[in-house]
Amino acid sequence: MSTADGSNVFGEDLSGLHQTGGVLWGAQNSGRLWRLVPNGSGGWKPDTTGGWTSGKALRFPGGSGAPDSEGVTVTGSGAAGGVFVSSERNGSGSSRLSVLRYDVSGSGTTLTATKEWNLTASLPSVGSNLGFEGVTWIPDGYLTGAGFKDASTGAAYDPGGYGAHTGGVFFLGVEGTGMIHGYVLEDSGAFTRISSTSSGMAGVMELQWEPQALRLWAVCDDNCGGQHRTLKVDASGAFAVTAVHDRPTGMPDYNNEGFSLAGADECVNGSKPVYWADDDNDGGHAIRRGTVTC
């Protein structure tokens, strides 16, 4: 990865990123979702249409609470299929390890989750501020083609063994343990944990699936010196670390909790943009830009 470029300014702290369809989605852990669009000079700015100017407040189903939104992703359907947010608690309350789906098509300034998968009881207990930090979605096609093993059955992962579920598996990173957990989240609200993988780091603050290189990125913040790791499914059918990357040369050890990669369409001369979200907004920079080999 190249040295980061701090010229990309956005005046809010962000803890999760996901780029898709020319839009950069940003999760703010105060319970707010941002829709960012290109600013014309290689950076990002808030979308000023559709009620997105100041981001949109997030609520649990029924309109209550304020999710501690830490990660954001979409499925193969793009944002039209809903934007999915990982949350570790309700406001500053007790642990509530959830994935929430939001319909982002309206123009209101508050988003109420259309579905919540509360996974707290299915996982080892962690501190209320040490839960889900990152979320990403990996399509069933890759997992079955790679021979991914379903730990809940002990056999090869079979999507047909589950109800309707977006055509993929959600992977979630835990800050307090450094574990990566894979879940089938069914449209009915049912869920099954089908894998648990150690990242090899003290914590996971972000996860990103890179379709172009068929690899899963796991990212730690200043608790691990800004280390990044990539993983792929190995011969045993489990995700395993394939490479370890230090933070870019010249980038201080910021509290980078978000990381996102541009798509294959932005690959030029073997490189494409990547973005980091600084949860401390150091120097007034919440998003920094670099490049990665593609």
C-alpha positions in Angstrom: 0.0 0.0 0.0 1.2 3.5 -0.8 1.7 6.4 1.5 -1.7 7.9 2.5 -2.7 11.3 1.1 -4.2 13.5 3.9 -5.7 16.0 1.5 -9.1 14.3 1.6 -11.0 16.2 4.2 -14.5 15.5 5.7 -15.4 17.1 8.9 -16.7 14.1 10.9 -15.2 11.1 12.6 -16.1 7.9 10.8 -15.6 4.3 11.9 -16.7 2.2 8.9 -16.5 2.6 5.1 -17.8 0.8 2.0 -17.5 2.0 -1.6 -20.0 0.8 -4.2 -21.6 2.3 -7.3 -19.7 5.6 -7.1 -20.8 6.2 -3.5 -18.8 5.9 -0.3 -21.0 4.9 2.6 -19.7 6.0 6.0 -20.8 4.7 9.4 -20.4 7.1 12.3 -20.5 5.5 15.7 -22.8 8.1 17.1 -25.6 6.3 15.2 -25.4 8.1 11.9 -25.0 6.9 8.3 -23.4 9.1 5.6 -23.7 8.9 1.8 -20.6 10.5 0.3 -20.1 11.3 -3.4 -17.0 12.4 -5.3 -15.9 16.0 -4.8 -14.2 16.3 -8.2 -10.7 16.3 -6.9 -10.2 12.7 -5.9 -12.0 13.1 -2.5 -15.4 12.8 -1.1 -18.1 15.1 0.2 -21.6 14.6 1.7 -24.4 14.1 -0.8 -26.6 17.1 -0.6 -29.7 15.4 -2.1 -32.3 13.1 -0.6 -31.9 14.4 2.9 -28.2 13.2 3.2 -26.6 16.6 3.7 -25.8 16.0 7.4 -26.0 12.2 7.3 -29.1 10.3 8.6 -29.8 9.2 12.1 -30.1 5.5 12.6 -32.7 3.7 14.7 -33.4 0.1 15.7 -36.6 -1.5 14.3 -39.7 0.3 15.7 -37.8 3.6 15.7 -36.1 3.3 19.1 -32.5 3.7 20.3 -29.3 4.8 18.6 -27.2 1.9 17.3 -23.4 2.3 17.9 -22.8 1.9 14.2 -19.3 0.8 13.5 -19.3 -1.0 10.1 -21.3 -0.8 6.9 -21.6 -3.0 3.8 -24.0 -3.9 0.9 -24.8 -7.2 -0.8 -24.7 -8.2 -4.4 -27.9 -6.2 -4.9 -26.1 -3.0 -4.1 -27.7 -0.2 -2.0 -31.0 -1.0 -3.6 -31.1 -4.2 -1.6 -30.5 -2.3 1.6 -27.4 -1.0 3.5 -26.3 -3.2 6.3 -24.8 -1.8 9.5 -23.0 -3.6 12.3 -23.6 -2.3 15.8 -22.0 -3.3 19.1 -24.5 -1.7 21.6 -27.5 0.6 21.9 -25.9 4.1 22.4 -23.5 3.7 25.3 -25.5 0.9 26.9 -24.8 -2.8 27.3 -23.5 -5.2 24.6 -25.9 -5.7 21.6 -24.1 -7.3 18.8 -26.4 -6.7 15.8 -26.6 -6.4 12.1 -29.2 -4.0 10.9 -30.7 -3.5 7.4 -31.8 -0.1 6.2 -33.8 1.0 3.3 -31.9 4.1 2.0 -34.2 5.0 -0.8 -36.3 7.6 1.0 -35.7 11.3 1.6 -36.2 11.5 5.4 -33.3 12.3 7.7 -33.9 9.3 10.0 -33.6 5.7 9.0 -35.4 3.0 11.0 -34.0 -0.5 10.5 -36.3 -2.8 8.5 -34.6 -5.9 10.1 -32.3 -6.6 13.0 -30.3 -9.8 13.5 -29.3 -9.6 17.2 -26.4 -12.1 17.4 -25.3 -11.4 21.0 -26.4 -14.7 22.6 -24.7 -16.7 19.9 -21.2 -15.4 20.7 -18.8 -15.3 23.6 -19.4 -12.3 25.9 -17.3 -9.2 25.3 -17.2 -5.7 26.8 -20.0 -3.4 25.6 -17.5 -1.3 23.6 -15.5 -4.3 22.3 -18.0 -5.9 20.0 -18.7 -5.7 16.2 -16.5 -3.2 14.5 -16.5 -4.4 10.9 -18.9 -6.1 8.5 -18.6 -7.3 4.9 -20.6 -9.6 2.6 -19.1 -12.4 0.6 -21.2 -14.1 -2.2 -22.1 -17.7 -2.0 -20.5 -18.3 -5.4 -17.0 -17.6 -4.1 -17.5 -19.6 -0.9 -18.9 -22.7 -2.7 -16.3 -22.5 -5.5 -13.5 -22.3 -2.9 -14.8 -25.3 -0.9 -15.7 -23.3 2.2 -16.5 -25.5 5.1 -19.7 -24.9 7.2 -18.6 -25.3 10.8 -22.2 -25.7 11.9 -22.6 -28.9 9.8 -19.0 -30.1 9.4 -19.6 -30.3 5.6 -19.0 -28.1 2.6 -21.1 -24.9 2.8 -24.4 -25.5 1.0 -26.5 -22.3 0.5 -29.5 -24.4 -0.4 -29.5 -25.7 3.2 -30.7 -22.3 4.4 -33.7 -20.1 3.7 -33.6 -17.0 1.5 -30.5 -15.0 2.7 -29.2 -12.4 0.2 -27.1 -14.9 -1.7 -24.1 -14.6 0.5 -22.6 -14.7 4.0 -21.9 -11.8 6.3 -18.6 -11.7 8.1 -18.2 -9.7 11.2 -15.0 -8.6 13.0 -14.8 -8.3 16.8 -12.7 -5.7 18.5 -12.2 -7.4 21.8 -11.1 -10.8 20.5 -9.7 -10.3 17.0 -12.1 -13.0 15.7 -13.9 -13.0 12.4 -17.3 -14.7 12.5 -19.4 -15.8 9.4 -23.2 -15.8 9.6 -25.9 -16.7 7.2 -28.6 -14.1 7.9 -31.9 -15.3 6.6 -34.6 -12.9 5.4 -36.9 -14.4 8.0 -34.7 -13.2 10.8 -33.1 -16.6 11.5 -29.4 -16.8 11.6 -26.6 -19.4 11.7 -22.9 -19.0 12.6 -21.0 -21.1 10.1 -17.4 -20.0 10.8 -15.1 -18.4 13.4 -11.6 -17.5 12.3 -8.8 -15.8 14.3 -7.4 -12.8 12.4 -4.1 -13.2 14.3 -4.4 -9.6 15.5 -5.5 -8.2 18.9 -8.6 -6.7 17.4 -10.5 -6.3 14.1 -11.8 -2.8 13.4 -12.8 -3.3 9.7 -13.5 -6.1 7.2 -13.6 -5.6 3.4 -14.2 -8.2 0.7 -12.2 -7.4 -2.5 -14.0 -9.2 -5.4 -11.2 -8.4 -7.9 -8.5 -10.2 -5.9 -10.9 -12.7 -4.2 -9.5 -11.8 -0.8 -10.8 -10.7 2.6 -9.1 -7.7 4.3 -9.0 -7.5 8.1 -7.8 -4.2 9.5 -6.7 -3.2 13.0 -6.3 0.4 14.3 -3.6 2.0 16.5 -4.0 -0.9 19.0 -2.1 -3.0 16.4 0.0 -0.3 14.8 -2.4 -0.1 11.9 -1.8 -3.6 10.6 -3.7 -5.1 7.7 -4.1 -8.8 6.9 -5.6 -10.5 3.9 -7.3 -13.9 4.0 -8.5 -16.5 1.5 -10.1 -19.9 1.9 -7.4 -22.6 2.1 -7.4 -26.3 1.3 -9.1 -27.1 4.6 -12.1 -25.0 3.7 -11.4 -22.2 6.2 -10.2 -18.6 5.8 -6.5 -18.3 6.5 -4.1 -15.4 6.5 -2.2 -15.0 3.2 -0.4 -11.7 3.7 0.4 -9.2 6.5 0.8 -5.5 5.7 2.0 -2.7 7.9 0.3 0.7 7.7 1.5 2.8 4.8 4.9 4.5 5.1 4.4 8.0 6.2 1.1 7.5 7.9 1.1 8.1 11.6 -0.4 5.5 13.9 -3.9 6.9 13.6 -7.1 5.4 15.0 -8.1 4.1 11.6 -11.3 2.1 12.1 -12.5 2.2 8.5 -11.0 0.9 5.3 -12.4 0.6 1.8 -11.1 -0.4 -1.6 -12.1 1.0 -5.0 -13.5 -1.4 -7.6 -11.7 -3.0 -10.5 -13.0 -0.2 -12.8 -10.6 2.3 -11.0 -7.5 0.1 -11.5 -5.0 2.2 -13.5 -1.4 1.0 -14.3 -1.7 -1.7 -11.7 -3.0 0.4 -8.8 -6.3 1.6 -7.5 -7.5 3.9 -4.6 -8.0 2.8 -1.0 -9.5 4.9 1.8 -9.1 4.9 5.6 -11.5 6.4 8.1 -9.9 8.1 11.1 -12.3 7.7 14.1 -10.4 10.6 15.9 -10.6 13.0 12.9 -7.0 13.9 13.4 -6.1 17.2 12.0 -9.6 17.6 10.7 -9.1 14.6 8.3 -11.6 11.8 8.7 -10.8 10.2 5.4 -7.4 9.6 3.9 -6.5 8.2 0.5 -3.8 5.8 -0.7 -3.3 3.2 -3.3 -3.0 -0.6 -3.4 -1.8 -3.0 -6.1 -4.7 -4.5 -8.1 
